[in-house]
């Protein structure tokens, strides 16, 4: 700490916005001492106490700076982290598998992140909705500012359920997503299907589809019609256009917004533990 000198607000702006203009020694000293909370005044039992205020201010600014288009997407994102952390998650389906889990709301067209919630176990900052469970409560918390505005939400089978979709529909918000066939109030489908065959069920407000291609896929929607649409690909055996249910085609096109955001930050990730977890949350590099 021989080179230590008191910092200033202008210097901190320089540090955060343009690190390339700062000397290496100065940058490393500031990075080492960078802190986002006063340990003596923060709540001891809050797992996010080190970044709570800054993270809340940051996510609040997302929605103020961009008005999303019609289609929105909610999905999980995993920030790679292999250090010791009480709420570190293991998700086998993700590329990184270990890390800090986020629930992310994205604009489908641009991939812009509208809001996010850090999963911290029982203290996760969400409003609990009776009858919707954790996944439904996550969706309702993230979507709260965008209800009754005609948006359409795309989600995967961890979130989708007839109960949630009906609730969203009553609030002027459409929804589409893959769904687990054993969800409560899901219809019964024909067990055996030939390849590229679809089975449709509807109740007046929701459409459920079982589509068999390489495997069975179940999709639930409140915004798409019954019917098939061309995929733009040719079946080399028959020479005809390949067809899929409209809702399946739209879901495949629009559910990758969070993955797109992950891809852009993934180029900056370090393969080893290189900093404190709370610093990495606010700066993926």
Rosetta silent file (secondary structure, phi, psi, omega in degrees, C-alpha in Angstrom):
SEQUENCE: XXXXXXXXXXXXXXXXXXXXXXXXXXXXXXXXXXXXXXXXXXXXXXXXXXXXXXXXXXXXXXXXXXXXXXXXXXXXXXXXXXXXXXXXXXXXXXXXXXXXXXXXXXXXXXXXXXXXXXXXXXXXXXXXXXXXXXXXXXXXXXXXXXXXXXXXXXXXXXXXXXXXXXXXXXXXXXXXXXXXXXXXXXXXXXXXXXXXXXXXXXXXXXXXXXXXXXXXXXXXXXXXXXXXXXXXXXXXXXXXXXXXXXXXXXXXXXXXXXXXXXXXXXXXXXXXXXXXXXXXXXXXX
SCORE:     score description
SCORE:     0.000 S_00000001
   1 L     0.000   19.980 -179.186    0.000    0.000    0.000 S_00000001
   2 L   -61.374  -34.271 -176.250    3.037    2.299   -0.419 S_00000001
   3 L   -88.741   10.252 -176.274    1.420    3.917   -3.462 S_00000001
   4 L   -69.258  139.588  173.058   -1.899    4.530   -1.705 S_00000001
   5 L  -146.888  151.488 -178.471   -3.527    7.955   -1.980 S_00000001
   6 L   -60.448  135.878  179.585   -7.042    9.146   -1.167 S_00000001
   7 L   -89.143  178.277 -178.754   -9.427    8.673   -4.078 S_00000001
   8 L  -143.592  167.285  179.587  -12.123   11.055   -5.302 S_00000001
   9 H   -61.787  -46.947  177.561  -15.516   10.926   -7.035 S_00000001
  10 H   -58.673  -37.131  179.974  -14.126   11.954  -10.461 S_00000001
  11 H   -68.170  -35.473  177.951  -11.463    9.271  -10.169 S_00000001
  12 H   -67.080  -36.704  175.099  -14.069    6.610   -9.355 S_00000001
  13 H   -63.130  -40.576  177.441  -16.039    7.590  -12.471 S_00000001
  14 H   -62.742  -41.648 -179.652  -12.849    7.194  -14.466 S_00000001
  15 H   -62.426  -43.624 -176.421  -12.254    3.805  -12.858 S_00000001
  16 H   -77.321  -33.075 -171.564  -15.727    2.502  -13.651 S_00000001
  17 H  -100.286  -26.258 -174.327  -16.126    3.938  -17.137 S_00000001
  18 L  -149.947   70.807 -175.887  -12.699    3.958  -18.743 S_00000001
  19 H   -66.337  -19.406 -179.307  -10.177    1.676  -17.061 S_00000001
  20 H   -68.624  -19.862 -179.308   -7.955    1.822  -20.126 S_00000001
  21 H   -90.581    3.489 -176.006   -7.046    5.420  -19.271 S_00000001
  22 L  -111.933  144.466  177.827   -5.791    4.478  -15.799 S_00000001
  23 L   -63.983  152.358 -174.979   -2.379    3.149  -14.815 S_00000001
  24 H   -62.217  -45.627 -177.312   -2.164   -0.550  -13.903 S_00000001
  25 H   -61.710  -43.003 -179.461   -0.980   -0.034  -10.319 S_00000001
  26 H   -66.242  -41.393  179.088   -3.723    2.472   -9.581 S_00000001
  27 H   -61.208  -45.768 -177.645   -6.368    0.273  -11.167 S_00000001
  28 H   -66.741  -35.599  177.947   -5.330   -2.798   -9.146 S_00000001
  29 H   -66.118  -45.768  179.523   -5.307   -0.864   -5.876 S_00000001
  30 H   -65.520  -39.821  178.454   -8.806    0.514   -6.485 S_00000001
  31 H   -63.604  -39.616 -179.768  -10.096   -2.893   -7.588 S_00000001
  32 H   -64.802  -36.008 -175.871   -8.663   -4.496   -4.468 S_00000001
  33 H   -98.269    0.512 -177.121  -10.349   -1.967   -2.196 S_00000001
  34 L   -62.964  127.997 -178.292  -13.591   -1.598   -4.154 S_00000001
  35 L  -143.510  149.006 -174.432  -16.578   -2.041   -1.844 S_00000001
  36 L  -117.071    5.615 -178.255  -20.292   -1.327   -2.300 S_00000001
  37 L  -156.123  158.976  175.995  -21.591   -1.286    1.281 S_00000001
  38 L   -94.966  110.722 -175.371  -20.707   -0.352    4.831 S_00000001
  39 L   -60.971  -23.448 -176.574  -20.373   -3.624    6.760 S_00000001
  40 L   -81.400  -17.548 -177.006  -21.109   -1.922   10.075 S_00000001
  41 L  -114.022  -13.776 -178.595  -24.540   -0.625    9.028 S_00000001
  42 L   -78.975  156.665  178.810  -25.883   -3.305    6.659 S_00000001
  43 L   -64.557  127.730 -174.719  -28.209   -6.105    7.813 S_00000001
  44 L   -65.605  -35.996 -174.445  -26.071   -9.004    8.993 S_00000001
  45 L   -90.988    9.088  177.635  -28.455  -11.748    7.754 S_00000001
  46 L   -89.366  113.083 -177.640  -28.882  -10.323    4.231 S_00000001
  47 L   -65.950  -17.919  179.746  -26.860  -12.531    1.827 S_00000001
  48 L  -106.022   20.210 -174.023  -26.785   -9.689   -0.724 S_00000001
  49 L   -60.808  -27.832 -177.519  -25.793   -6.987    1.739 S_00000001
  50 L   -71.078  -21.562 -177.612  -22.518   -6.297   -0.068 S_00000001
  51 L  -133.509    4.126 -171.349  -24.271   -5.189   -3.272 S_00000001
  52 H   -51.489  -53.969 -174.031  -27.950   -4.696   -2.368 S_00000001
  53 H   -68.055  -44.328 -178.583  -28.181   -0.913   -2.813 S_00000001
  54 H   -67.705  -41.861 -179.286  -25.990   -0.661   -5.904 S_00000001
  55 H   -64.336  -41.806  178.766  -27.633   -3.666   -7.581 S_00000001
  56 H   -63.787  -42.114  178.487  -31.136   -2.289   -6.935 S_00000001
  57 H   -65.097  -38.056 -179.055  -30.177    1.113   -8.333 S_00000001
  58 H   -66.987  -48.895 -178.339  -28.609   -0.518  -11.383 S_00000001
  59 H   -67.389  -31.771  177.262  -31.574   -2.750  -12.239 S_00000001
  60 H   -64.442  -32.536 -179.036  -34.004    0.137  -11.697 S_00000001
  61 H   -73.176  -22.719 -179.529  -32.136    2.139  -14.329 S_00000001
  62 H   -57.839  -51.242 -176.193  -32.584   -0.634  -16.933 S_00000001
  63 H   -72.201  -25.203  179.383  -36.316   -0.045  -17.325 S_00000001
  64 H   -72.577  -25.002 -173.130  -35.967    3.751  -17.204 S_00000001
  65 H   -99.054   -4.153 -178.852  -33.641    3.794  -20.205 S_00000001
  66 L  -154.459  129.886  174.989  -35.488    1.502  -22.608 S_00000001
  67 L   -96.788  118.912 -173.945  -39.142    0.792  -23.391 S_00000001
  68 L   -71.071  158.209  172.942  -39.435   -2.847  -24.538 S_00000001
  69 L   -76.128 -170.410 -172.673  -41.186   -4.044  -27.664 S_00000001
  70 L   -63.798  -46.632 -170.683  -44.189   -6.384  -27.478 S_00000001
  71 E   -87.912  131.046  178.840  -42.409   -9.704  -26.882 S_00000001
  72 E  -124.063  160.376 -178.851  -40.631  -10.411  -23.587 S_00000001
  73 E  -139.847  135.957  173.700  -38.754  -13.436  -22.270 S_00000001
  74 E  -117.644  131.474  179.751  -38.030  -14.698  -18.746 S_00000001
  75 E  -157.294  171.617  176.713  -35.310  -17.281  -18.169 S_00000001
  76 E   -90.838  148.729  173.144  -32.497  -18.220  -15.795 S_00000001
  77 E  -130.320  143.289 -177.347  -28.938  -17.030  -16.244 S_00000001
  78 E  -122.262  115.341  175.323  -25.938  -18.472  -14.424 S_00000001
  79 E   -83.942  120.285 -175.477  -22.872  -16.359  -13.679 S_00000001
  80 E   -58.719  125.903  178.715  -19.917  -18.713  -13.458 S_00000001
  81 L  -157.854  119.622 -178.773  -18.599  -18.907   -9.894 S_00000001
  82 L  -111.124    5.572  177.902  -16.741  -21.794   -8.252 S_00000001
  83 L   -78.257 -177.221  179.704  -15.799  -20.094   -4.998 S_00000001
  84 L   -80.170  127.732 -178.699  -17.480  -20.556   -1.627 S_00000001
  85 L  -161.636  130.532 -174.114  -20.925  -18.987   -1.494 S_00000001
  86 L   -60.911  -35.552 -176.776  -24.031  -19.968    0.491 S_00000001
  87 L  -106.909   22.452  174.675  -26.433  -19.516   -2.436 S_00000001
  88 L   -64.001  136.648 -175.795  -24.215  -20.864   -5.209 S_00000001
  89 E  -109.692  155.121  173.912  -26.316  -23.001   -7.559 S_00000001
  90 E  -120.682  114.110  179.721  -25.655  -26.143   -9.602 S_00000001
  91 L  -123.820  101.752 -174.697  -27.606  -26.338  -12.883 S_00000001
  92 L   -58.988  -29.704 -175.906  -26.491  -29.314  -15.027 S_00000001
  93 L   -76.473  -15.190 -179.497  -28.216  -28.001  -18.164 S_00000001
  94 L   -86.630  154.960 -178.046  -26.192  -24.771  -18.176 S_00000001
  95 L   -63.681  -40.924 -177.022  -22.780  -24.482  -19.792 S_00000001
  96 L   -85.226  -26.524  176.750  -21.080  -23.251  -16.612 S_00000001
  97 L    68.590  -50.722 -179.863  -23.111  -25.476  -14.212 S_00000001
  98 E  -107.341  138.125  175.395  -21.860  -23.779  -10.989 S_00000001
  99 E   160.508 -166.074  178.533  -22.475  -20.157  -10.116 S_00000001
 100 E   -91.425  125.676 -176.017  -24.801  -17.356   -9.062 S_00000001
 101 E   -93.395  136.352  175.758  -28.280  -17.759  -10.549 S_00000001
 102 E  -119.611  144.714  165.661  -30.279  -14.838  -11.928 S_00000001
 103 E   -99.780  121.709 -169.129  -33.890  -14.656  -13.070 S_00000001
 104 E  -121.220  135.012  172.695  -33.757  -12.332  -16.076 S_00000001
 105 E  -106.115  121.106 -177.046  -36.428  -10.426  -18.012 S_00000001
 106 E  -122.759  151.495  167.872  -35.322   -9.585  -21.571 S_00000001
 107 E   -80.315  128.128 -174.093  -36.748   -7.819  -24.584 S_00000001
 108 L   -66.256  -43.231 -173.445  -36.922  -10.463  -27.330 S_00000001
 109 L   -65.896  -41.529 -174.352  -36.160   -8.210  -30.306 S_00000001
 110 L  -105.020  -19.726 -174.099  -33.023   -6.551  -28.925 S_00000001
 111 L    79.795    7.407 -178.899  -31.886   -8.881  -26.136 S_00000001
 112 L   -68.260  133.273  178.806  -31.881   -5.884  -23.761 S_00000001
 113 E   -81.194  115.953 -179.708  -32.101   -6.863  -20.081 S_00000001
 114 E   -84.401  -34.473 -178.230  -35.118   -5.112  -18.534 S_00000001
 115 E  -166.638  160.639  176.462  -34.737   -6.468  -15.003 S_00000001
 116 E  -154.257  153.556  179.062  -33.115   -9.272  -13.030 S_00000001
 117 E  -128.826  131.992  175.472  -33.351  -10.943   -9.636 S_00000001
 118 E   -84.154  128.515  177.139  -30.522  -12.766   -7.863 S_00000001
 119 L   -80.331  118.632 -178.918  -31.612  -16.121   -6.442 S_00000001
 120 L  -127.022   32.512  179.175  -30.469  -16.248   -2.813 S_00000001
 121 H    80.011 -139.131 -175.787  -32.616  -19.076   -1.449 S_00000001
 122 H   -67.329  -15.943 -179.044  -35.453  -18.291    0.950 S_00000001
 123 H   -96.955   10.361 -179.628  -34.468  -14.606    1.023 S_00000001
 124 L   -54.929  135.358 -172.280  -34.854  -14.114   -2.753 S_00000001
 125 L   -80.842   74.059  177.064  -36.325  -10.675   -3.394 S_00000001
 126 L  -132.402  157.010  173.323  -39.680  -11.639   -4.946 S_00000001
 127 L   -92.113  125.805 -176.163  -43.321  -11.088   -4.070 S_00000001
 128 L   -85.880  129.256 -179.867  -45.016  -14.429   -3.422 S_00000001
 129 L  -108.569  125.690 -177.717  -48.343  -15.027   -5.190 S_00000001
 130 L   -61.932  130.815  177.360  -50.683  -17.626   -3.737 S_00000001
 131 L    87.264   -6.615 -178.135  -51.211  -20.609   -6.024 S_00000001
 132 L  -106.017  -11.834  178.996  -48.386  -19.723   -8.434 S_00000001
 133 H    69.736 -174.445 -178.448  -45.407  -21.181   -6.586 S_00000001
 134 H   -64.544  -48.063 -175.807  -41.828  -19.900   -6.820 S_00000001
 135 H   -63.058  -43.787  178.459  -41.607  -19.926  -10.614 S_00000001
 136 H   -66.318  -36.621  178.515  -44.908  -18.101  -11.086 S_00000001
 137 H   -66.712  -36.159  175.828  -44.016  -15.565   -8.400 S_00000001
 138 H   -60.826  -47.318  179.879  -40.718  -14.852  -10.167 S_00000001
 139 H   -60.397  -47.023 -177.169  -42.589  -14.159  -13.415 S_00000001
 140 H   -66.017  -36.650  178.638  -45.157  -11.906  -11.740 S_00000001
 141 H   -65.483  -45.574 -179.194  -42.478   -9.938   -9.867 S_00000001
 142 H   -68.971  -35.375 -175.284  -40.433   -9.290  -13.010 S_00000001
 143 H   -85.819   -8.167 -173.060  -43.489   -8.506  -15.155 S_00000001
 144 H   -46.543  -44.975 -178.752  -45.228   -6.204  -12.653 S_00000001
 145 H   -74.199   -9.402 -171.803  -44.373   -2.919  -14.487 S_00000001
 146 H  -115.052    7.761  178.383  -45.399   -4.389  -17.868 S_00000001
 147 L   -74.369  154.765  179.599  -48.818   -5.890  -17.124 S_00000001
 148 L    60.977   29.060  179.251  -51.953   -4.618  -18.922 S_00000001
 149 L  -123.467    8.577  176.443  -49.829   -3.260  -21.784 S_00000001
 150 L    81.514   16.412  179.099  -50.374   -5.986  -24.386 S_00000001
 151 L   -74.313  159.476  174.391  -47.020   -7.723  -23.990 S_00000001
 152 E  -122.253  126.953 -176.472  -46.465  -11.392  -24.855 S_00000001
 153 E  -102.178  137.548  175.063  -44.229  -13.468  -22.579 S_00000001
 154 E  -117.630  127.012 -176.700  -42.119  -16.459  -23.673 S_00000001
 155 E  -140.907  164.491  176.873  -40.912  -18.905  -20.999 S_00000001
 156 L   -94.490 -174.096 -170.098  -39.671  -22.478  -20.674 S_00000001
 157 L   -72.708   -8.880  176.112  -41.334  -25.387  -18.874 S_00000001
 158 L   -72.836  -29.165 -177.937  -40.024  -24.429  -15.416 S_00000001
 159 L   -97.480  -36.439 -169.692  -42.329  -21.394  -15.416 S_00000001
 160 L   -65.085  138.971  171.893  -45.241  -22.425  -17.671 S_00000001
 161 L  -164.740  150.037  176.442  -48.539  -23.607  -16.219 S_00000001
 162 H   -56.947  -36.017 -179.526  -52.232  -23.167  -17.131 S_00000001
 163 H   -63.941  -47.604  179.786  -52.775  -21.348  -13.825 S_00000001
 164 H   -64.378  -45.411 -177.123  -50.039  -18.773  -14.483 S_00000001
 165 H   -64.314  -36.816  178.185  -51.024  -18.236  -18.117 S_00000001
 166 H   -68.272  -38.283  177.942  -54.681  -17.702  -17.201 S_00000001
 167 H   -64.405  -42.905  177.927  -53.669  -15.212  -14.515 S_00000001
 168 H   -63.649  -40.236 -179.832  -51.492  -13.309  -17.008 S_00000001
 169 H   -61.929  -37.913  178.597  -54.313  -13.313  -19.554 S_00000001
 170 H   -67.711  -16.950  179.014  -56.649  -11.720  -17.002 S_00000001
 171 L  -105.263   20.890  175.109  -54.041   -8.953  -16.657 S_00000001
 172 L    71.076   28.553 -178.618  -53.866   -8.232  -20.387 S_00000001
 173 L  -129.648  124.034  177.610  -50.648  -10.170  -20.995 S_00000001
 174 E   -81.153  166.768 -179.689  -50.263  -13.091  -23.394 S_00000001
 175 E  -154.352  151.185  176.963  -47.924  -16.027  -22.847 S_00000001
 176 E  -151.490  139.482  178.101  -46.365  -18.938  -24.701 S_00000001
 177 E  -177.556  160.910  170.909  -43.957  -21.621  -23.576 S_00000001
 178 E   -66.138  151.779 -174.157  -43.031  -25.250  -23.349 S_00000001
 179 L  -143.623  147.847  176.785  -44.876  -26.937  -20.502 S_00000001
 180 L   -77.300  130.943 -175.054  -44.607  -30.100  -18.444 S_00000001
 181 L   -64.520  -17.587 -179.184  -47.478  -32.466  -19.337 S_00000001
 182 L   -94.101   10.422  175.982  -48.114  -33.278  -15.668 S_00000001
 183 L   -63.570  146.817  178.836  -48.883  -29.675  -14.700 S_00000001
 184 L   -59.422  135.717  179.021  -52.194  -29.193  -12.936 S_00000001
 185 L    75.707    6.513  174.103  -55.100  -28.553  -15.356 S_00000001
 186 L   -75.097  141.257  179.875  -53.117  -29.728  -18.404 S_00000001
 187 L   -73.170  164.855  176.833  -55.258  -31.786  -20.858 S_00000001
 188 L   -92.066  133.956 -179.739  -54.630  -35.445  -21.698 S_00000001
 189 L  -109.841  162.203  172.575  -53.070  -36.165  -25.092 S_00000001
 190 L   -60.782  132.153 -173.065  -52.899  -39.257  -27.290 S_00000001
 191 L   -66.259  -48.472 -174.703  -49.935  -41.250  -26.021 S_00000001
 192 L  -102.764  130.510  177.906  -48.373  -42.373  -29.303 S_00000001
 193 L  -129.660  142.453  173.709  -47.649  -39.963  -32.136 S_00000001
 194 L   -78.713  163.445 -176.471  -45.928  -40.491  -35.463 S_00000001
 195 L   -61.046  137.264  178.812  -43.044  -38.191  -36.363 S_00000001
 196 L    62.925   36.848  175.927  -44.022  -34.585  -37.206 S_00000001
 197 E  -116.248  140.973 -177.041  -47.584  -35.076  -36.001 S_00000001
 198 E  -119.268  148.006  176.359  -49.384  -32.595  -33.729 S_00000001
 199 E  -125.040  124.450 -175.822  -52.250  -32.939  -31.271 S_00000001
 200 E  -110.668  139.692  173.102  -54.196  -29.776  -30.313 S_00000001
 201 E  -137.107  136.507  178.262  -56.385  -29.132  -27.254 S_00000001
 202 E  -141.595  157.152 -179.061  -58.073  -25.834  -26.353 S_00000001
 203 L  -126.365   15.641 -179.469  -60.479  -24.508  -23.737 S_00000001
 204 L   103.956  -31.677  179.072  -61.477  -21.153  -25.206 S_00000001
 205 L  -124.729  -22.477 -179.371  -58.619  -19.105  -23.770 S_00000001
 206 L  -127.914  145.816  176.904  -55.612  -21.448  -23.881 S_00000001
 207 E  -118.179  124.791  176.617  -54.221  -23.754  -26.553 S_00000001
 208 E  -111.267  136.246 -175.807  -52.157  -26.812  -25.590 S_00000001
 209 E  -130.460  134.934  169.400  -50.134  -28.657  -28.233 S_00000001
 210 E  -110.727  118.084 -175.963  -48.286  -31.949  -28.241 S_00000001
 211 E  -120.360  126.678 -179.282  -45.781  -32.004  -31.103 S_00000001
 212 E  -110.959  113.213  173.065  -43.665  -35.033  -31.938 S_00000001
 213 L  -117.414  -97.960  172.519  -40.495  -34.482  -33.948 S_00000001
 214 L   -80.310  -25.552  177.367  -37.375  -36.097  -32.510 S_00000001
 215 L  -153.767  172.866  178.438  -39.198  -36.292  -29.177 S_00000001
 216 E   -74.473  132.883  175.687  -42.465  -35.146  -27.630 S_00000001
 217 E  -127.193  127.932  178.294  -42.726  -31.408  -27.015 S_00000001
 218 E  -108.539  128.972 -178.614  -45.646  -29.853  -25.119 S_00000001
 219 E  -127.690  140.282  177.569  -46.417  -26.165  -25.661 S_00000001
 220 E  -121.331  136.430 -178.674  -49.022  -23.939  -24.007 S_00000001
 221 E  -148.213  151.889  173.875  -50.120  -20.587  -25.454 S_00000001
 222 L  -118.942    7.756 -173.821  -52.775  -17.910  -25.068 S_00000001
 223 L  -128.403   -8.783 -175.663  -51.826  -15.901  -28.173 S_00000001
 224 L  -111.034  150.268 -179.580  -51.373  -18.313  -31.100 S_00000001
 225 L   -83.998  164.521  170.600  -53.985  -20.017  -33.307 S_00000001
 226 L   -70.257  136.634  178.386  -54.434  -23.708  -33.995 S_00000001
 227 L   144.748  171.558 -178.129  -52.583  -24.655  -37.163 S_00000001
 228 E  -112.804  155.581  178.405  -49.284  -25.392  -38.854 S_00000001
 229 E  -140.090  151.651 -179.759  -46.751  -23.051  -40.486 S_00000001
 230 E   -71.986  138.925 -179.754  -43.802  -23.539  -42.832 S_00000001
 231 E   -87.355  -14.348 -175.434  -40.379  -23.535  -41.188 S_00000001
 232 E    91.088    0.610  178.581  -38.539  -22.429  -44.321 S_00000001
 233 E  -109.963  153.675 -177.870  -36.706  -25.764  -44.514 S_00000001
 234 E  -106.770  133.258  172.777  -37.170  -28.532  -47.095 S_00000001
 235 L   -76.078  115.353 -174.124  -37.662  -32.212  -46.276 S_00000001
 236 L   -71.992  -13.378  178.116  -35.048  -33.887  -48.485 S_00000001
 237 L   -85.193  -46.429 -177.720  -37.032  -37.133  -48.588 S_00000001
 238 L   -95.353  -19.369 -177.311  -40.384  -35.724  -49.729 S_00000001
 239 L    77.380    8.196 -178.060  -39.141  -32.470  -51.257 S_00000001
 240 L  -103.556  163.421  177.128  -41.871  -30.558  -49.397 S_00000001
 241 E   -63.647  137.653  173.058  -41.713  -27.717  -46.880 S_00000001
 242 E   -75.960  138.440 -177.399  -41.248  -28.817  -43.276 S_00000001
 243 E  -118.270  148.963  174.473  -44.190  -27.763  -41.116 S_00000001
 244 E  -141.934  156.732  172.148  -44.540  -27.076  -37.391 S_00000001
 245 E   -57.307  143.596 -177.086  -47.347  -25.816  -35.153 S_00000001
 246 H   -54.928  -44.595 -177.028  -47.424  -22.012  -35.179 S_00000001
 247 H   -66.208  -35.782  177.863  -46.825  -21.765  -31.424 S_00000001
 248 H   -66.206  -43.232 -179.820  -43.816  -24.120  -31.554 S_00000001
 249 H   -63.028  -45.025 -179.979  -42.274  -22.120  -34.387 S_00000001
 250 H   -67.205  -39.330  178.517  -42.778  -18.802  -32.593 S_00000001
 251 H   -61.732  -45.145 -179.626  -41.453  -20.174  -29.306 S_00000001
 252 H   -62.280  -32.668 -178.768  -38.266  -21.420  -30.990 S_00000001
 253 H   -76.878  -29.327 -166.086  -37.726  -18.020  -32.578 S_00000001
 254 H  -117.215   -2.249 -175.788  -38.313  -15.897  -29.494 S_00000001
 255 L   -93.302    7.981 -176.093  -37.240  -17.756  -26.371 S_00000001
 256 L  -101.945   16.788 -175.713  -33.480  -17.214  -26.747 S_00000001
 257 H   -63.427  -42.419  179.880  -33.223  -13.581  -25.619 S_00000001
 258 H   -67.998  -38.039  176.835  -31.593  -14.389  -22.257 S_00000001
 259 H   -62.460  -35.080  177.519  -29.184  -16.807  -23.950 S_00000001
 260 H   -64.884  -43.138  177.796  -28.226  -13.977  -26.303 S_00000001
 261 H   -64.468  -39.910  176.914  -27.457  -11.710  -23.341 S_00000001
 262 H   -61.524  -41.053 -178.600  -25.440  -14.530  -21.732 S_00000001
 263 H   -61.520  -41.743 -177.461  -23.461  -15.000  -24.933 S_00000001
 264 H   -67.231  -37.989  177.458  -22.449  -11.336  -25.052 S_00000001
 265 H   -80.128  -23.908 -178.059  -21.194  -11.337  -21.447 S_00000001
 266 H   -63.510  -27.082  179.233  -19.684  -14.822  -21.834 S_00000001
 267 L   -65.765  -19.026 -175.545  -16.933  -13.486  -24.083 S_00000001
 268 L   -99.513   -5.315 -173.021  -15.599  -11.544  -21.085 S_00000001
 269 L   -73.499  143.825  174.817  -15.619  -14.317  -18.484 S_00000001
 270 L   -92.533  144.001 -175.553  -12.455  -15.573  -16.870 S_00000001
 271 L   -80.808   -6.235  179.062  -12.077  -19.367  -16.580 S_00000001
 272 L  -128.934  165.086  177.028  -10.763  -19.206  -13.022 S_00000001
 273 L   -66.494  119.220 -173.777  -11.765  -17.472   -9.814 S_00000001
 274 L  -126.885   -5.954 -177.797  -10.264  -14.003  -10.216 S_00000001
 275 L  -162.696  174.773  176.712  -12.241  -11.665   -7.940 S_00000001
 276 L   -68.385  150.324 -175.986  -14.901  -11.500   -5.228 S_00000001
 277 H   -60.770  -39.806 -175.840  -18.376  -12.708   -6.242 S_00000001
 278 H   -71.140  -26.860  174.110  -20.059   -9.378   -5.594 S_00000001
 279 H   -72.530  -35.602 -179.748  -17.542   -7.556   -7.799 S_00000001
 280 H   -70.576  -34.222  177.928  -18.162  -10.044  -10.575 S_00000001
 281 H   -58.732  -42.392 -177.517  -21.947   -9.557  -10.357 S_00000001
 282 H   -87.770   -7.469  177.146  -21.523   -5.850  -11.080 S_00000001
 283 L  -153.454   94.150 -173.658  -18.753   -6.404  -13.628 S_00000001
 284 L   -55.234  -21.714  178.612  -18.824   -9.788  -15.484 S_00000001
 285 L   -71.007    0.000    0.000  -15.180   -9.364  -16.550 S_00000001
